[in-house]
Amino acid sequence: MRKKVSFLKAITIFIQSSPVKLAAALSIILSINSCSDPSEIGLVLDPSTEQIGVFYSEIPLSASMVLLDSFNTTSSQGRIIVGGDKSDFFGVTEAIGFSRLSFNPGASLLREDAIFDSAKFSINVSNLEGENFDQPKNFQVHRLTQALLDTTYYNFDKLDYDAENPIASGSFILKPDTVNTLTMDLDSDLAADLFGKLTTNDPVFSNIFTFREYFKGIAIKGNPDENINISANIGGGTGMTIYYHYDEDTVSRTYPINTIQSRHFTHVNNDPSGTPLENVMERGQSFDVPGDYLGSKSGLGLLLKLDTSPIQEFLDTLANVSFNQVQLEIGPIADYPEHRTPHNRLLMYFSTDNNRIMVRSDGALVAVQQENANQTNQDSQGNVVPAVSNQTSLILDTESRVFRNQVTSYINALYRSGLERRDLLVYPRDPNSQGADHFKRSLREYQVRKDHIMLKVYYTKVKR
């Protein structure tokens, strides 16, 4: 049971109900730096006149941590995560990317007189995060021994593969903030087998289904000890290429067998032994973490869950007020290495009682909406339902390392419009990402002190 927090600060400024004076006073108040102590500001006026009280309150919010259940990483993202990292807070995290391979069944196979040149495996890297880029990073590609099926895979799912005999491996000096393509020699025995089948019109290459029976797919791995993870593109740039020529050729030809339009998913394994999170093991449960910090980690599906009951307790003390500005802040977050930046936006999804993202009856995910947008709508029966079409987010200020944004319209909806209060799952995602879920594309993370989550409220009410 978490202890209930108290409202740390509250100030009141009384001004006469002149519109000019009211506007001037609000201008002063709303320009206060968030680090200033509002109790330093005050006006003394004749208490016998009708007055407008301008109030400021800071409401600290407690949070727990949730390991999301049913964190689907199947095919929808077009990326797989490969690699891992080690952390005193999060423990050891490893990501393995799984994918089928495919080829163009309409393309001509090689003639019998084709001459083999070489065979390579390439990984098209769209993004990477890590440390110590002056040191080599190692990656391996393994052949699946268990087929990847037409089903949904979650980040805790994993397939069997030949761990002892990689079909490709390499050591690379990676460069952050640039395009990286990792190219490795393909195992010579596999290369010879593929080339032989391509030049003899083997039934394996008659269609994609016979090929999958022969070659079930790949698993791509890194080394968590090297503190590097890559986001690899699924497509023409990731897969095998057979190079060959004919006697009449002056340059090599290519036959690609790659991951284009191939089913894929990411497995993420975490060992939090010896960390504050070692008891955060059961998915779908909220956990109070010992110590001063909380955190979130992408790929793993680990989120902060904000307890919003103090907001309701605060609203229950108010009558006939107008909210001028309400701001939610998380941070400053703990410092982070240059090339391991957290996601810069946090959506605020409504949480169900079993710690899942709330879904409206039409299948839309429910989240806090933008300022000046409707927070509620009415359904066909006239019931008040949450609005969903204009999600807002907390935005990271990289200088102060604080996630913040205004949530005035949301608080007004809780207070006036019958919006049901729910705890909030703080989900790293840009509301403008057009369907891309970057929380599933990396192992980005952040940590924040438990006492650095705050709702800051400016409001007015008439005093008679």
C-alpha positions as CSV (number, residue, x, y, z in Angstrom):
1,M,0.0,0.0,0.0
2,R,1.5,3.3,-1.0
3,K,1.4,6.2,1.4
4,K,-0.9,9.0,0.3
5,V,1.0,12.2,-0.5
6,S,0.0,15.6,0.7
7,F,-0.2,18.8,-1.3
8,L,3.2,20.5,-0.7
9,K,2.5,24.1,-1.6
10,A,-0.5,26.3,-1.9
11,I,-0.6,30.1,-2.2
12,T,-3.5,32.5,-2.6
13,I,-3.4,36.0,-4.1
14,F,-6.5,38.2,-3.8
15,I,-7.1,40.9,-6.3
16,Q,-10.0,43.2,-7.0
17,S,-12.3,41.9,-9.7
18,S,-11.1,44.4,-12.3
19,P,-10.5,42.6,-15.7
20,V,-7.3,44.7,-16.3
21,K,-5.9,43.9,-12.8
22,L,-6.9,40.3,-13.1
23,A,-5.2,39.9,-16.4
24,A,-2.0,41.6,-15.1
25,A,-1.9,39.4,-12.0
26,L,-2.4,36.2,-14.0
27,S,0.4,37.4,-16.4
28,I,2.7,37.7,-13.5
29,I,1.7,34.4,-12.0
30,L,1.9,32.3,-15.2
31,S,5.3,33.7,-16.0
32,I,6.8,32.4,-12.7
33,N,9.6,30.0,-13.4
34,S,8.8,26.5,-12.2
35,C,11.7,26.6,-9.8
36,S,10.4,29.7,-8.1
37,D,8.7,29.5,-4.7
38,P,5.1,30.8,-5.3
39,S,4.9,31.8,-1.6
40,E,7.2,34.7,-2.3
41,I,4.5,36.4,-4.3
42,G,1.6,38.2,-2.7
43,L,-0.8,41.1,-2.9
44,V,-2.6,42.7,0.1
45,L,-6.0,44.3,-0.8
46,D,-9.0,45.4,1.2
47,P,-10.6,42.1,2.4
48,S,-14.0,43.8,2.7
49,T,-14.5,44.1,-1.1
50,E,-15.5,41.4,-3.6
51,Q,-12.3,39.7,-4.6
52,I,-11.0,37.1,-7.0
53,G,-8.6,34.6,-5.4
54,V,-5.8,33.4,-7.6
55,F,-4.4,30.1,-6.2
56,Y,-1.4,27.9,-6.9
57,S,-1.0,24.3,-5.8
58,E,1.7,21.7,-6.4
59,I,0.3,18.1,-6.2
60,P,3.0,15.4,-6.0
61,L,2.0,12.2,-7.7
62,S,3.3,8.8,-6.8
63,A,4.0,6.1,-9.3
64,S,4.6,2.4,-9.6
65,M,6.1,0.3,-12.4
66,V,4.3,-2.0,-14.8
67,L,5.7,-4.7,-17.1
68,L,3.1,-4.7,-19.8
69,D,1.4,-7.9,-20.6
70,S,0.8,-8.9,-24.3
71,F,3.4,-6.6,-25.7
72,N,3.0,-7.5,-29.4
73,T,6.2,-7.2,-31.5
74,T,5.0,-9.1,-34.6
75,S,5.6,-7.7,-38.0
76,S,3.8,-4.3,-37.6
77,Q,6.9,-2.3,-36.9
78,G,9.2,-3.2,-39.8
79,R,12.1,-3.4,-37.4
80,I,13.7,-5.9,-35.1
81,I,15.9,-5.0,-32.1
82,V,19.3,-6.7,-31.8
83,G,21.8,-6.4,-28.9
84,G,21.4,-5.4,-25.3
85,D,22.9,-3.6,-22.3
86,K,23.8,-3.9,-18.6
87,S,22.5,-1.5,-16.0
88,D,22.6,-1.2,-12.2
89,F,18.9,-0.3,-12.2
90,F,17.5,-2.4,-15.1
91,G,19.8,-5.4,-15.0
92,V,20.9,-7.3,-18.1
93,T,18.7,-6.9,-21.1
94,E,19.1,-8.9,-24.3
95,A,17.1,-8.4,-27.6
96,I,17.1,-11.0,-30.4
97,G,15.5,-10.4,-33.7
98,F,13.6,-13.2,-35.5
99,S,12.5,-13.2,-39.1
100,R,11.6,-15.3,-42.1
101,L,13.5,-15.0,-45.4
102,S,12.0,-14.7,-48.8
103,F,13.0,-14.4,-52.5
104,N,11.3,-13.4,-55.7
105,P,9.6,-16.6,-57.0
106,G,9.2,-15.0,-60.4
107,A,12.9,-14.3,-60.9
108,S,14.9,-16.6,-63.1
109,L,17.1,-19.1,-61.3
110,L,20.8,-19.4,-62.1
111,R,22.0,-21.3,-65.1
112,E,24.0,-24.5,-64.6
113,D,27.1,-22.8,-65.9
114,A,27.0,-20.1,-63.2
115,I,30.3,-19.5,-61.4
116,F,30.1,-18.8,-57.7
117,D,31.9,-15.6,-56.4
118,S,30.9,-15.1,-52.8
119,A,27.9,-15.0,-50.4
120,K,27.2,-12.3,-47.8
121,F,24.8,-11.5,-45.1
122,S,23.9,-7.9,-44.5
123,I,22.0,-6.0,-41.8
124,N,20.5,-2.6,-42.6
125,V,20.7,-0.6,-39.4
126,S,18.2,2.2,-39.1
127,N,19.1,3.3,-35.6
128,L,21.5,2.4,-32.8
129,E,22.0,3.3,-29.2
130,G,25.0,2.5,-27.0
131,E,28.3,3.4,-25.5
132,N,32.1,3.0,-26.2
133,F,31.8,3.3,-30.0
134,D,35.6,3.2,-30.3
135,Q,35.4,-0.5,-29.4
136,P,34.2,-3.3,-31.8
137,K,30.7,-4.6,-31.5
138,N,29.9,-8.2,-32.4
139,F,26.8,-9.7,-34.1
140,Q,25.8,-13.2,-35.2
141,V,23.1,-14.6,-37.4
142,H,21.7,-18.1,-36.6
143,R,19.5,-20.5,-38.5
144,L,16.1,-21.2,-37.0
145,T,15.3,-24.8,-36.2
146,Q,11.7,-23.9,-35.3
147,A,9.4,-22.4,-37.9
148,L,8.1,-18.9,-37.5
149,L,4.3,-19.3,-37.8
150,D,1.4,-17.1,-38.9
151,T,0.6,-16.1,-35.4
152,T,1.1,-13.3,-32.9
153,Y,4.4,-13.1,-31.2
154,Y,5.1,-11.1,-28.0
155,N,8.3,-9.7,-26.7
156,F,8.6,-12.7,-24.3
157,D,8.3,-15.3,-27.1
158,K,11.3,-17.0,-28.5
159,L,12.1,-19.6,-31.2
160,D,14.7,-22.4,-31.2
161,Y,17.8,-21.8,-33.3
162,D,21.2,-23.4,-33.9
163,A,23.2,-21.4,-31.3
164,E,26.4,-23.3,-31.8
165,N,26.8,-22.7,-35.5
166,P,26.1,-19.2,-36.7
167,I,25.6,-18.8,-40.4
168,A,27.3,-15.4,-40.3
169,S,29.2,-13.3,-37.7
170,G,31.2,-10.1,-37.6
171,S,32.9,-7.5,-35.5
172,F,32.2,-3.8,-36.4
173,I,33.2,-0.3,-35.4
174,L,29.8,1.4,-35.5
175,K,29.3,5.1,-36.0
176,P,26.4,6.8,-34.2
177,D,24.2,9.3,-36.0
178,T,25.0,7.9,-39.4
179,V,23.8,5.0,-41.7
180,N,25.4,1.7,-40.8
181,T,25.3,-1.5,-42.9
182,L,26.8,-4.6,-41.4
183,T,28.1,-7.1,-44.0
184,M,29.4,-10.5,-43.0
185,D,30.6,-13.6,-44.9
186,L,28.0,-16.3,-45.2
187,D,28.9,-19.7,-43.9
188,S,30.7,-21.5,-46.7
189,D,28.7,-24.8,-46.4
190,L,25.4,-22.9,-46.5
191,A,26.6,-20.8,-49.4
192,A,27.6,-23.9,-51.3
193,D,24.2,-25.6,-50.6
194,L,22.2,-22.6,-51.7
195,F,24.3,-22.1,-54.8
196,G,23.9,-25.8,-55.7
197,K,20.1,-25.6,-55.4
198,L,19.9,-22.4,-57.4
199,T,21.8,-23.9,-60.3
200,T,20.0,-27.2,-60.4
201,N,16.4,-25.9,-60.3
202,D,15.9,-27.5,-56.9
203,P,12.2,-27.7,-55.8
204,V,13.2,-25.7,-52.7
205,F,13.1,-22.6,-54.9
206,S,9.8,-23.5,-56.6
207,N,7.8,-21.3,-54.2
208,I,8.1,-19.5,-50.9
209,F,6.5,-22.4,-48.9
210,T,8.9,-25.1,-50.0
211,F,11.7,-22.6,-49.3
212,R,10.5,-22.1,-45.7
213,E,10.4,-25.8,-45.1
214,Y,14.1,-25.9,-46.1
215,F,15.1,-22.6,-44.4
216,K,12.8,-21.7,-41.5
217,G,14.3,-18.3,-40.8
218,I,17.0,-16.4,-38.9
219,A,17.8,-15.1,-35.4
220,I,20.1,-12.1,-35.1
221,K,22.0,-11.6,-31.9
222,G,24.4,-9.1,-30.3
223,N,26.2,-9.1,-27.0
224,P,24.6,-7.3,-24.0
225,D,28.1,-6.9,-22.3
226,E,29.0,-4.5,-25.2
227,N,26.1,-2.1,-24.3
228,I,24.9,-1.6,-27.8
229,N,21.5,-2.3,-29.5
230,I,20.5,-1.7,-33.1
231,S,17.2,-1.3,-34.8
232,A,17.5,-3.4,-38.0
233,N,15.2,-2.7,-41.0
234,I,13.2,-5.6,-42.3
235,G,13.4,-5.4,-46.1
236,G,15.8,-5.8,-49.0
237,G,18.8,-4.5,-47.1
238,T,18.7,-7.3,-44.5
239,G,19.4,-10.8,-45.6
240,M,21.6,-13.0,-47.8
241,T,23.1,-12.2,-51.2
242,I,24.6,-14.8,-53.5
243,Y,27.2,-13.2,-55.9
244,Y,28.0,-15.1,-59.2
245,H,28.9,-14.6,-62.8
246,Y,29.0,-16.3,-66.2
247,D,32.0,-16.5,-68.5
248,E,30.7,-13.6,-70.6
249,D,30.3,-11.3,-67.6
250,T,32.7,-8.6,-66.5
251,V,31.0,-8.0,-63.1
252,S,29.2,-10.2,-60.6
253,R,25.5,-10.7,-60.7
254,T,23.4,-11.1,-57.5
255,Y,20.6,-13.3,-56.2
256,P,19.0,-11.9,-53.0
257,I,17.3,-13.9,-50.3
258,N,16.3,-11.3,-47.8
259,T,13.7,-10.3,-45.3
260,I,11.5,-8.1,-47.6
261,Q,7.8,-8.6,-46.7
262,S,8.8,-11.2,-44.1
263,R,7.1,-12.0,-40.8
264,H,9.3,-11.0,-37.9
265,F,9.3,-10.2,-34.2
266,T,11.7,-9.2,-31.4
267,H,12.3,-11.3,-28.2
268,V,13.5,-9.3,-25.2
269,N,14.9,-11.1,-22.2
270,N,15.7,-9.2,-18.9
271,D,17.6,-10.5,-15.8
272,P,17.1,-7.9,-13.0
273,S,18.9,-9.9,-10.4
274,G,20.5,-7.7,-7.8
275,T,18.7,-4.6,-8.9
276,P,15.8,-2.6,-7.4
277,L,13.6,-4.3,-10.1
278,E,14.4,-7.9,-9.2
279,N,10.8,-8.5,-8.0
280,V,9.3,-6.8,-11.0
281,M,8.8,-10.1,-12.8
282,E,5.1,-10.7,-13.2
283,R,3.5,-9.1,-16.3
284,G,0.5,-7.0,-15.9
285,Q,1.1,-6.2,-12.2
286,S,2.1,-2.9,-10.7
287,F,5.0,-2.9,-8.4
288,D,6.3,-0.4,-5.8
289,V,10.1,-0.4,-6.3
290,P,12.4,0.1,-3.4
291,G,14.8,3.0,-3.4
292,D,14.5,6.6,-4.7
293,Y,14.1,5.9,-8.4
294,L,11.6,4.6,-10.9
295,G,12.2,3.9,-14.6
296,S,10.9,2.9,-18.0
297,K,12.6,0.7,-20.6
298,S,11.5,0.3,-24.3
299,G,11.4,-3.1,-25.9
300,L,11.0,-4.6,-22.5
301,G,7.6,-2.9,-22.1
302,L,8.4,-1.5,-18.7
303,L,6.3,1.7,-17.9
304,L,5.6,4.2,-15.1
305,K,2.0,4.1,-13.9
306,L,0.9,7.4,-12.3
307,D,-1.5,7.2,-9.3
308,T,-4.0,10.0,-10.1
309,S,-6.0,9.7,-6.9
310,P,-4.4,12.8,-5.4
311,I,-5.8,14.8,-8.3
312,Q,-9.3,13.6,-7.5
313,E,-8.8,14.4,-3.8
314,F,-7.6,17.9,-4.7
315,L,-10.6,18.5,-7.1
316,D,-13.0,17.3,-4.4
317,T,-11.9,20.3,-2.2
318,L,-12.8,22.9,-4.9
319,A,-16.0,24.6,-5.8
320,N,-16.7,27.1,-8.6
321,V,-13.2,27.5,-9.7
322,S,-11.6,28.2,-13.1
323,F,-8.3,26.5,-14.1
324,N,-5.9,28.9,-15.7
325,Q,-3.0,26.6,-16.3
326,V,-2.2,23.0,-15.2
327,Q,1.1,21.5,-16.0
328,L,2.4,17.9,-15.5
329,E,6.1,17.4,-15.0
330,I,8.2,14.3,-14.8
331,G,11.8,15.1,-14.0
332,P,14.5,16.1,-14.1
333,I,15.3,12.5,-15.2
334,A,18.7,11.0,-14.4
335,D,21.5,12.0,-16.6
336,Y,22.2,9.6,-19.6
337,P,25.1,9.0,-22.0
338,E,25.1,11.0,-25.2
339,H,24.0,8.2,-27.5
340,R,21.5,6.6,-25.2
341,T,18.9,9.3,-25.1
342,P,15.4,8.5,-24.0
343,H,12.4,8.9,-26.3
344,N,11.5,12.6,-26.3
345,R,7.7,12.2,-25.9
346,L,5.5,10.4,-23.4
347,L,1.8,9.6,-24.1
348,M,-0.5,9.4,-21.1
349,Y,-2.7,6.4,-21.7
350,F,-5.6,5.6,-19.4
351,S,-5.0,2.4,-17.4
352,T,-7.5,-0.3,-16.8
353,D,-7.8,-2.0,-13.4
354,N,-5.5,-4.8,-14.6
355,N,-2.8,-2.4,-15.8
356,R,-3.6,-2.6,-19.6
357,I,-4.1,0.4,-21.8
358,M,-7.8,1.3,-21.8
359,V,-9.5,0.6,-25.1
360,R,-12.8,2.3,-26.1
361,S,-15.6,0.2,-27.4
362,D,-14.6,1.0,-31.0
363,G,-11.1,-0.3,-30.4
364,A,-9.4,3.1,-30.0
365,L,-6.7,3.6,-27.3
366,V,-7.7,6.2,-24.7
367,A,-5.2,8.8,-23.7
368,V,-5.1,12.4,-22.4
369,Q,-6.0,14.8,-25.3
370,Q,-4.4,18.0,-26.5
371,E,-5.1,21.4,-25.0
372,N,-8.3,23.1,-26.2
373,A,-9.4,19.8,-27.7
374,N,-12.4,17.8,-26.5
375,Q,-11.6,15.4,-23.8
376,T,-15.0,13.8,-23.9
377,N,-17.6,12.9,-26.5
378,Q,-21.1,11.4,-26.4
379,D,-21.9,8.0,-27.8
380,S,-25.0,7.1,-29.7
381,Q,-26.9,6.5,-26.4
382,G,-25.9,9.9,-25.1
383,N,-23.3,8.5,-22.7
384,V,-20.1,10.5,-21.9
385,V,-17.1,8.7,-23.4
386,P,-13.4,9.7,-23.6
387,A,-12.3,11.5,-26.8
388,V,-9.4,9.7,-28.7
389,S,-8.5,11.6,-31.8
390,N,-6.1,14.3,-30.5
391,Q,-3.6,12.7,-28.2
392,T,-1.1,14.9,-26.4
393,S,2.3,14.0,-24.8
394,L,4.8,15.2,-22.3
395,I,7.8,16.6,-24.2
396,L,11.4,16.3,-23.0
397,D,13.3,19.5,-22.5
398,T,16.8,18.2,-23.1
399,E,18.5,21.1,-21.2
400,S,16.5,20.6,-18.0
401,R,15.9,16.9,-18.6
402,V,12.2,17.4,-17.7
403,F,9.2,15.9,-19.5
404,R,6.4,18.5,-19.3
405,N,3.2,19.8,-20.9
406,Q,0.0,21.5,-20.1
407,V,-3.0,19.3,-19.2
408,T,-5.5,22.1,-18.3
409,S,-8.2,20.7,-20.6
410,Y,-7.8,17.3,-19.1
411,I,-8.2,18.6,-15.5
412,N,-11.2,20.7,-16.6
413,A,-12.8,17.6,-18.0
414,L,-12.3,15.6,-14.8
415,Y,-13.7,18.6,-12.8
416,R,-16.7,19.6,-15.1
417,S,-17.4,17.1,-17.9
418,G,-17.8,13.8,-16.2
419,L,-14.6,12.3,-17.5
420,E,-13.8,9.2,-15.4
421,R,-10.5,9.5,-13.6
422,R,-8.1,6.7,-14.4
423,D,-4.5,6.1,-13.4
424,L,-2.1,6.9,-16.3
425,L,0.3,4.6,-18.1
426,V,3.2,6.8,-19.3
427,Y,4.1,5.4,-22.7
428,P,7.1,6.6,-24.7
429,R,5.5,7.4,-28.1
430,D,5.0,10.4,-30.3
431,P,1.3,11.1,-31.0
432,N,2.4,12.2,-34.5
433,S,4.3,9.1,-35.4
434,Q,1.6,7.9,-37.9
435,G,1.3,4.4,-36.4
436,A,5.0,3.7,-35.7
437,D,5.5,2.6,-32.1
438,H,9.1,3.5,-31.2
439,F,8.6,1.9,-27.8
440,K,8.9,-1.4,-29.7
441,R,11.9,-0.4,-31.8
442,S,14.7,0.1,-29.3
443,L,15.9,-0.5,-25.7
444,R,15.8,3.2,-24.8
445,E,15.3,4.0,-21.1
446,Y,15.1,6.7,-18.4
447,Q,15.1,6.9,-14.7
448,V,13.4,9.6,-12.4
449,R,13.3,10.2,-8.7
450,K,10.0,9.3,-7.1
451,D,9.6,12.8,-5.7
452,H,10.1,14.4,-9.2
453,I,6.6,13.8,-10.5
454,M,4.4,16.9,-10.0
455,L,1.2,18.5,-11.1
456,K,1.3,22.3,-11.0
457,V,-2.0,24.1,-10.9
458,Y,-3.0,27.7,-11.2
459,Y,-6.7,28.5,-10.7
460,T,-9.1,31.3,-9.7
461,K,-12.3,31.5,-7.8
462,V,-14.6,34.3,-6.6
463,K,-14.3,35.2,-2.9
464,R,-17.3,37.0,-1.3
